Amino acid sequence: MTLIVTTDFELNKVASPNLPLAPIEYQPRYQEQLNNVFRLYFNRIDAILAQLNTLSVPYGAFSSDQDQTTTANTATLMTLNTTDFANGVSIATSKITVATAGIYNLQFSAQFQNTDTAFQDVYIWLKQDGVDIPGSTGFVSIPNRHAGTDGHQIIGWNYFLSMAANDYVEMYWSVPNTAVSIQHLAASGTPTKPSTQSVVATMSFVSALP
């Protein structure tokens, strides 16, 4: 069970109890009434603490171990084929889908490679439910091939997104020159280094919708 803290959540409804006015002289009935008020209040606090022990927020971490290429000046989907961690967020055909409405933080990085001897440009943007998100395009240049080695650069950004339940987001890219690709790099030695995923993306729940 996933509990999301919202304005309707019980945690936000707990208020200090209204204590009965104390009589001038000691009265057992007043003491019993006061104890009952405190008992009900602390029972509710205990119930909330028990709920917090099961509190879980949606998240997902995904990546790709495949090289990715494109046609010049063509909107191309960045693909994801590996689920590293997931709770209430999933991927299907590289669509990152959320099960619960809320504000989410999407973070991604991509390992770009340029085989050309000149700097080459790349555009990256987002689509939500198949529609371009205004203002989401980033524009960068990938270093040129030099000294016999292809140019490489990791590009990464993060965005806050307002998502309804079952909404999905996708990452797209485009290049004027097909010398640019997104590369998965194998593990290498001297010193020993692990492999590099071509694309990494995480989606983290930030807050319920206002």
Salt bridges, closest charged atoms under 4 A:
GLU10 OE2 - ARG44 NE 3.38
ASP132 OD1 - LYS127 NZ 3.99
ASP150 OD1 - ARG145 NH1 2.30
